[in-house]
Amino acid sequence: MRLKASALGLLSVIVLGLLVSFGLRRHDFLPRANEASSFALTADFIRSYIEPTLHLPARAHALGSYRRSYSLERTPNSGRDVLVGTFLYDGRAGGIEILDAPRSAVVMDGGCDVVHLRYALDARRVITLECNGVG
């Protein structure tokens, strides 16, 4: 029995080594720039992989207190998929909403009651995450 456990341990190490050597990571299913995208944006994906990496501005509310709207935008020049997010704090319960396109409403101020996100999916990094206006 001890030999079987050792063999399983060795097999696990070999498989893990192969995954690491090929550079596979949890986000490798995302499309790279100029690739055809069959990626479906879901609230679970955002909640599990994107939001834990976000560091809101110092004056912002807790992330969970915002109503968060997300959409995908393909940039015309580079063909990159950018996640566009608008977070609105209005005293109601927070949650995630997936939109077909970014909202076009313009809020002239709002301070950290309105937060804007642009996230490069292929690079897996925040482009911008900032409060709206000055108040």
N, CA, C and O of each residue as an XYZ file, in Angstrom:
540
protein
N       0.827     -1.196      0.000
C       0.000      0.000      0.000
C       0.870      1.259      0.000
O       0.531      2.247     -0.651
N       1.975      1.225      0.718
C       2.866      2.372      0.802
C       3.461      2.706     -0.569
O       3.647      3.880     -0.893
N       3.752      1.708     -1.356
C       4.298      1.924     -2.690
C       3.282      2.636     -3.588
O       3.655      3.508     -4.372
N       2.014      2.272     -3.480
C       0.980      2.926     -4.286
C       0.861      4.399     -3.932
O       0.732      5.241     -4.820
N       0.904      4.715     -2.649
C       0.813      6.114     -2.221
C       2.001      6.907     -2.740
O       1.836      8.051     -3.162
N       3.200      6.320     -2.718
C       4.387      7.007     -3.226
C       4.268      7.240     -4.727
O       4.627      8.306     -5.228
N       3.760      6.239     -5.438
C       3.588      6.380     -6.883
C       2.584      7.470     -7.209
O       2.797      8.242     -8.144
N       1.493      7.549     -6.458
C       0.506      8.609     -6.680
C       1.099      9.979     -6.387
O       0.841     10.933     -7.121
N       1.879     10.087     -5.341
C       2.540     11.353     -5.012
C       3.484     11.792     -6.111
O       3.519     12.966     -6.483
N       4.262     10.828     -6.638
C       5.183     11.124     -7.717
C       4.437     11.548     -8.983
O       4.848     12.485     -9.667
N       3.354     10.862     -9.286
C       2.543     11.212    -10.442
C       1.980     12.631    -10.300
O       1.971     13.394    -11.266
N       1.517     12.980     -9.112
C       0.989     14.327     -8.869
C       2.057     15.381     -9.108
O       1.785     16.417     -9.714
N       3.276     15.121     -8.633
C       4.375     16.068     -8.814
C       4.703     16.216    -10.303
O       4.958     17.325    -10.773
N       4.698     15.110    -11.044
C       4.993     15.158    -12.476
C       3.934     15.965    -13.223
O       4.272     16.805    -14.058
N       2.660     15.720    -12.932
C       1.569     16.451    -13.589
C       1.664     17.933    -13.266
O       1.541     18.766    -14.164
N       1.880     18.278    -12.001
C       2.014     19.679    -11.608
C       3.200     20.315    -12.324
O       3.110     21.451    -12.789
N       4.313     19.586    -12.414
C       5.487     20.102    -13.112
C       5.208     20.381    -14.576
O       5.662     21.388    -15.119
N       4.457     19.486    -15.220
C       4.106     19.701    -16.632
C       3.229     20.935    -16.793
O       3.437     21.729    -17.711
N       2.257     21.101    -15.914
C       1.384     22.278    -16.002
C       2.189     23.554    -15.842
O       1.999     24.509    -16.594
N       3.085     23.576    -14.870
C       3.900     24.764    -14.632
C       4.842     25.007    -15.808
O       5.016     26.150    -16.232
N       5.454     23.943    -16.343
C       6.403     24.119    -17.445
C       5.726     24.644    -18.706
O       6.359     25.343    -19.497
N       4.459     24.319    -18.905
C       3.723     24.850    -20.042
C       3.126     26.215    -19.738
O       2.503     26.826    -20.607
N       3.308     26.696    -18.525
C       2.848     28.022    -18.149
C       1.344     28.147    -18.055
O       0.817     29.240    -18.259
N       0.634     27.081    -17.755
C      -0.821     27.145    -17.665
C      -1.231     27.790    -16.348
O      -0.717     27.451    -15.283
N      -2.150     28.709    -16.445
C      -2.663     29.399    -15.271
C      -4.180     29.381    -15.339
O      -4.765     28.950    -16.332
N      -4.814     29.857    -14.265
C      -6.271     29.770    -14.194
C      -6.965     30.632    -15.240
O      -8.123     30.368    -15.564
N      -6.300     31.657    -15.781
C      -6.932     32.536    -16.765
C      -6.585     32.164    -18.198
O      -6.900     32.926    -19.112
N      -5.953     31.029    -18.425
C      -5.512     30.688    -19.776
C      -6.647     30.406    -20.738
O      -6.404     30.274    -21.938
N      -7.865     30.309    -20.264
C      -8.992     30.090    -21.161
C      -9.480     31.397    -21.764
O     -10.353     31.373    -22.632
N      -8.948     32.542    -21.334
C      -9.347     33.835    -21.886
C      -8.694     34.044    -23.248
O      -7.571     33.590    -23.466
N      -9.376     34.721    -24.164
C      -8.797     34.966    -25.487
C      -7.646     35.955    -25.422
O      -7.658     36.871    -24.600
N      -6.662     35.779    -26.273
C      -5.563     36.731    -26.424
C      -5.984     37.766    -27.467
O      -6.977     37.582    -28.171
N      -5.225     38.846    -27.558
C      -5.541     39.893    -28.530
C      -5.610     39.295    -29.928
O      -4.800     38.440    -30.285
N      -6.572     39.745    -30.710
C      -6.801     39.352    -32.102
C      -7.218     37.891    -32.282
O      -7.223     37.398    -33.409
N      -7.566     37.191    -31.211
C      -8.132     35.847    -31.326
C      -9.641     35.960    -31.356
O     -10.210     36.892    -30.788
N     -10.281     35.029    -32.006
C     -11.737     34.993    -31.976
C     -12.165     34.699    -30.547
O     -11.599     33.819    -29.898
N     -13.137     35.411    -30.064
C     -13.555     35.265    -28.682
C     -14.852     34.470    -28.585
O     -15.886     34.868    -29.120
N     -14.772     33.337    -27.889
C     -15.978     32.584    -27.581
C     -16.237     32.692    -26.081
O     -17.040     31.948    -25.518
N     -15.551     33.620    -25.455
C     -15.626     33.835    -24.022
C     -16.980     34.415    -23.646
O     -17.427     35.392    -24.246
N     -17.628     33.823    -22.664
C     -18.919     34.319    -22.171
C     -18.703     34.928    -20.796
O     -18.281     34.243    -19.864
N     -18.987     36.191    -20.676
C     -18.830     36.902    -19.414
C     -19.956     36.521    -18.468
O     -21.130     36.633    -18.822
N     -19.607     36.071    -17.266
C     -20.616     35.701    -16.275
C     -20.303     36.366    -14.945
O     -19.159     36.730    -14.673
N     -21.324     36.520    -14.127
C     -21.153     37.089    -12.797
C     -20.237     36.215    -11.949
O     -19.431     36.735    -11.179
N     -20.350     34.901    -12.079
C     -19.489     33.999    -11.306
C     -18.023     34.180    -11.675
O     -17.162     34.188    -10.795
N     -17.724     34.328    -12.977
C     -16.345     34.551    -13.409
C     -15.805     35.847    -12.808
O     -14.702     35.871    -12.264
N     -16.577     36.913    -12.908
C     -16.144     38.211    -12.379
C     -15.925     38.123    -10.872
O     -14.905     38.580    -10.356
N     -16.886     37.535    -10.176
C     -16.803     37.409     -8.721
C     -15.603     36.558     -8.288
O     -14.986     36.836     -7.260
N     -15.276     35.534     -9.058
C     -14.209     34.609     -8.680
C     -12.816     35.051     -9.121
O     -11.846     34.847     -8.390
N     -12.703     35.652    -10.306
C     -11.379     35.911    -10.869
C     -11.001     37.377    -11.015
O      -9.821     37.715    -10.920
N     -11.957     38.242    -11.239
C     -11.614     39.651    -11.463
C     -11.690     40.447    -10.162
O     -10.714     41.084     -9.766
N     -12.827     40.412     -9.506
C     -13.021     41.255     -8.324
C     -12.018     41.000     -7.196
O     -11.642     41.956     -6.519
N     -11.568     39.775     -6.958
C     -10.569     39.602     -5.894
C      -9.245     40.308     -6.173
O      -8.460     40.522     -5.249
N      -8.984     40.673     -7.418
C      -7.725     41.344     -7.765
C      -7.838     42.866     -7.710
O      -6.836     43.566     -7.852
N      -9.037     43.376     -7.509
C      -9.246     44.828     -7.546
C      -8.900     45.475     -6.206
O      -9.236     44.958     -5.140
N      -8.221     46.614     -6.288
C      -7.919     47.428     -5.108
C      -8.566     48.789     -5.348
O      -8.034     49.627     -6.077
N      -9.727     48.991     -4.719
C     -10.480     50.230     -4.934
C      -9.721     51.425     -4.376
O      -8.892     51.278     -3.478
N     -10.009     52.614     -4.914
C      -9.387     53.827     -4.378
C      -9.693     53.991     -2.887
O     -10.693     53.472     -2.391
N      -8.833     54.709     -2.188
C      -8.921     54.833     -0.727
C     -10.271     55.360     -0.242
O     -10.755     54.920      0.801
N     -10.883     56.277     -0.963
C     -12.146     56.872     -0.506
C     -13.375     56.065     -0.944
O     -14.500     56.451     -0.626
N     -13.189     54.987     -1.647
C     -14.315     54.192     -2.152
C     -14.962     53.383     -1.034
O     -14.352     53.131      0.006
N     -16.194     52.987     -1.267
C     -16.925     52.107     -0.355
C     -16.435     50.675     -0.568
O     -15.659     50.402     -1.484
N     -16.895     49.775      0.284
C     -16.563     48.359      0.108
C     -17.143     47.879     -1.224
O     -18.250     48.271     -1.594
N     -16.416     47.050     -1.933
C     -16.830     46.602     -3.266
C     -18.240     46.010     -3.265
O     -19.030     46.298     -4.164
N     -18.555     45.202     -2.288
C     -19.858     44.545     -2.229
C     -21.031     45.488     -2.029
O     -22.180     45.086     -2.212
N     -20.769     46.723     -1.659
C     -21.863     47.678     -1.450
C     -22.254     48.415     -2.734
O     -23.241     49.151     -2.749
N     -21.494     48.224     -3.799
C     -21.798     48.856     -5.090
C     -22.683     47.955     -5.942
O     -22.567     46.731     -5.895
N     -23.577     48.577     -6.728
C     -24.222     47.861     -7.836
C     -23.216     47.933     -8.972
O     -22.852     49.022     -9.416
N     -22.758     46.758     -9.450
C     -21.660     46.696    -10.401
C     -22.160     46.210    -11.752
O     -22.702     45.111    -11.871
N     -21.972     47.044    -12.769
C     -22.367     46.703    -14.141
C     -21.105     46.451    -14.946
O     -20.174     47.257    -14.929
N     -21.079     45.326    -15.651
C     -19.917     44.953    -16.451
C     -20.339     44.661    -17.888
O     -21.447     44.187    -18.140
N     -19.446     44.950    -18.819
C     -19.650     44.578    -20.220
C     -18.278     44.375    -20.855
O     -17.257     44.809    -20.322
N     -18.280     43.707    -22.003
C     -17.047     43.535    -22.775
C     -17.023     44.547    -23.900
O     -18.042     44.825    -24.532
N     -15.850     45.089    -24.137
C     -15.652     46.035    -25.237
C     -14.425     45.571    -26.017
O     -13.350     45.402    -25.442
N     -14.580     45.368    -27.308
C     -13.424     44.995    -28.141
C     -12.853     46.277    -28.711
O     -13.535     47.002    -29.436
N     -11.590     46.559    -28.381
C     -10.968     47.787    -28.865
C     -10.664     47.645    -30.352
O     -10.112     46.627    -30.770
N     -11.014     48.645    -31.158
C     -10.900     48.520    -32.610
C      -9.464     48.402    -33.117
O      -9.214     47.653    -34.061
N      -8.532     49.108    -32.528
C      -7.151     49.096    -33.048
C      -6.409     47.813    -32.711
O      -5.736     47.240    -33.567
N      -6.527     47.361    -31.469
C      -5.743     46.198    -31.047
C      -6.535     44.898    -31.075
O      -5.951     43.816    -31.037
N      -7.855     44.994    -31.141
C      -8.678     43.789    -31.099
C      -8.720     43.135    -29.739
O      -9.103     41.970    -29.631
N      -8.338     43.851    -28.697
C      -8.313     43.308    -27.345
C      -9.691     43.399    -26.708
O     -10.445     44.338    -26.962
N     -10.010     42.409    -25.878
C     -11.230     42.461    -25.080
C     -10.926     43.187    -23.776
O     -10.034     42.801    -23.021
N     -11.686     44.244    -23.533
C     -11.534     45.019    -22.309
C     -12.823     44.885    -21.516
O     -13.914     45.084    -22.050
N     -12.694     44.548    -20.249
C     -13.836     44.504    -19.353
C     -14.075     45.921    -18.857
O     -13.186     46.545    -18.277
N     -15.282     46.423    -19.088
C     -15.645     47.772    -18.654
C     -16.632     47.625    -17.505
O     -17.650     46.945    -17.627
N     -16.316     48.271    -16.389
C     -17.190     48.184    -15.234
C     -17.554     49.554    -14.704
O     -16.724     50.463    -14.680
N     -18.785     49.696    -14.283
C     -19.241     50.903    -13.608
C     -19.872     50.467    -12.301
O     -20.799     49.657    -12.290
N     -19.368     51.005    -11.195
C     -19.849     50.666     -9.860
C     -20.605     51.869     -9.317
O     -20.085     52.985     -9.307
N     -21.831     51.640     -8.866
C     -22.679     52.719     -8.367
C     -23.089     52.431     -6.938
O     -23.680     51.391     -6.650
N     -22.771     53.361     -6.037
C     -23.185     53.249     -4.641
C     -24.376     54.171     -4.441
O     -24.256     55.390     -4.567
N     -25.519     53.588     -4.131
C     -26.716     54.409     -3.932
C     -27.475     54.006     -2.678
O     -28.647     54.357     -2.536
N     -26.843     53.282     -1.770
C     -27.485     52.890     -0.525
C     -28.281     51.600     -0.620
O     -28.684     51.048      0.404
N     -28.516     51.106     -1.840
C     -29.219     49.827     -2.003
C     -28.193     48.696     -1.987
O     -26.986     48.935     -2.029
N     -28.681     47.488     -1.926
C     -27.792     46.326     -1.905
C     -26.991     46.241     -3.199
O     -27.493     46.562     -4.276
N     -25.747     45.806     -3.077
C     -24.888     45.646     -4.246
C     -25.190     44.360     -4.983
O     -25.973     43.532     -4.517
N     -24.572     44.199     -6.124
C     -24.733     43.005     -6.941
C     -24.070     43.216     -8.281
O     -23.572     44.303     -8.573
N     -24.062     42.170     -9.103
C     -23.415     42.223    -10.416
C     -24.467     42.117    -11.514
O     -25.389     41.304    -11.444
N     -24.303     42.960    -12.529
C     -25.179     42.954    -13.696
C     -24.281     42.887    -14.936
O     -23.325     43.653    -15.058
N     -24.593     41.977    -15.844
C     -23.842     41.846    -17.091
C     -24.637     42.533    -18.199
O     -25.810     42.227    -18.415
N     -23.993     43.455    -18.892
C     -24.647     44.205    -19.964
C     -24.059     43.809    -21.313
O     -22.926     43.334    -21.388
N     -24.834     44.006    -22.378
C     -24.339     43.744    -23.726
C     -23.358     44.813    -24.188
O     -22.476     44.541    -25.003
N     -23.509     46.028    -23.670
C     -22.642     47.143    -24.032
C     -22.521     48.062    -22.826
O     -23.409     48.080    -21.974
N     -21.431     48.828    -22.740
C     -21.301     49.767    -21.626
C     -22.453     50.760    -21.595
O     -22.973     51.149    -22.641
N     -22.844     51.164    -20.411
C     -23.895     52.186    -20.276
C     -23.374     53.505    -20.801
O     -22.208     53.848    -20.601
N     -24.233     54.240    -21.468
C     -23.804     55.508    -22.055
C     -24.131     56.709    -21.176
O     -23.781     57.837    -21.521
N     -24.796     56.484    -20.045
C     -25.117     57.601    -19.154
C     -23.836     58.215    -18.615
O     -22.893     57.505    -18.266
N     -23.809     59.538    -18.551
C     -22.638     60.244    -18.061
C     -22.988     60.903    -16.735
O     -23.956     61.658    -16.643
N     -22.202     60.617    -15.722
C     -22.358     61.245    -14.412
C     -21.226     62.244    -14.280
O     -20.058     61.869    -14.376
N     -21.554     63.515    -14.062
C     -20.544     64.555    -14.067
C     -19.700     64.585    -12.801
O     -18.589     65.115    -12.825
N     -20.193     64.034    -11.700
C     -19.418     64.044    -10.468
C     -19.695     62.732     -9.753
O     -19.584     61.671    -10.367
N     -20.043     62.771     -8.504
C     -20.360     61.559     -7.768
C     -19.232     61.068     -6.892
O     -19.444     60.239     -6.007
N     -18.016     61.582     -7.134
C     -16.884     61.150     -6.330
C     -16.761     59.640     -6.339
O     -16.886     59.007     -7.387
N     -16.517     59.060     -5.170
C     -16.344     57.607     -5.080
C     -17.664     56.857     -4.930
O     -17.663     55.650     -4.686
N     -18.801     57.565     -5.075
C     -20.080     56.858     -5.180
C     -20.222     56.240     -6.566
O     -21.080     55.384     -6.783
N     -19.378     56.673     -7.507
C     -19.323     56.097     -8.847
C     -17.850     55.755     -9.134
O     -16.979     56.622     -9.067
N     -17.595     54.498     -9.448
C     -16.227     54.053     -9.739
C     -16.227     53.415    -11.125
O     -17.149     52.680    -11.481
N     -15.179     53.705    -11.906
C     -15.056     53.172    -13.263
C     -13.862     52.227    -13.341
O     -12.794     52.501    -12.793
N     -14.067     51.112    -14.033
C     -13.030     50.100    -14.223
C     -12.847     49.822    -15.697
O     -13.820     49.719    -16.444
N     -11.600     49.702    -16.116
C     -11.240     49.144    -17.423
C     -10.169     48.107    -17.128
O      -9.136     48.416    -16.532
N     -10.429     46.852    -17.557
C      -9.568     45.719    -17.220
C      -9.217     44.976    -18.497
O     -10.109     44.524    -19.215
N      -7.923     44.843    -18.790
C      -7.461     44.122    -19.984
C      -7.503     42.627    -19.696
O      -6.704     42.120    -18.908
N      -8.429     41.924    -20.332
C      -8.578     40.493    -20.078
C      -7.363     39.696    -20.533
O      -6.927     38.784    -19.830
N      -6.803     40.030    -21.712
C      -5.676     39.237    -22.204
C      -4.418     39.444    -21.360
O      -3.638     38.509    -21.177
N      -4.215     40.645    -20.850
C      -3.052     40.933    -20.005
C      -3.325     40.641    -18.536
O      -2.408     40.613    -17.716
N      -4.606     40.423    -18.212
C      -5.024     40.133    -16.837
C      -4.564     41.220    -15.874
O      -3.955     40.945    -14.840
N      -4.874     42.470    -16.244
C      -4.471     43.582    -15.380
C      -5.457     44.743    -15.499
O      -6.148     44.907    -16.505
N      -5.492     45.531    -14.446
C      -6.338     46.722    -14.418
C      -5.679     47.792    -15.275
O      -4.493     48.082    -15.117
N      -6.454     48.376    -16.182
C      -5.984     49.515    -16.970
C      -6.260     50.773    -16.163
O      -5.356     51.572    -15.921
N      -7.513     50.951    -15.745
C      -7.884     52.054    -14.862
C      -8.933     51.584    -13.873
O      -9.780     50.750    -14.193
N      -8.867     52.124    -12.678
C      -9.870     51.899    -11.636
C      -9.884     53.168    -10.812
O      -9.000     53.391     -9.985
N     -10.899     54.009    -11.041
C     -10.873     55.333    -10.423
C     -12.257     55.829    -10.080
O     -13.254     55.438    -10.686
N     -12.289     56.701     -9.092
C     -13.535     57.352     -8.712
C     -13.897     58.373     -9.778
O     -13.034     58.858    -10.510
N     -15.169     58.690     -9.856
C     -15.695     59.630    -10.835
C     -15.614     61.055    -10.274
O     -15.930     61.272     -9.104
N     -15.209     61.990    -11.062
C     -15.257     63.395    -10.664
C     -14.400     63.711     -9.464
O     -13.382     63.066     -9.212
N     -14.838     64.732     -8.717
C     -14.018     65.240     -7.623
C     -14.676     65.192     -6.256
O     -13.983     65.333     -5.248
N     -16.005     64.997     -6.182
C     -16.699     65.140     -4.904
C     -16.789     63.964     -4.103
O     -17.359     64.002     -3.012
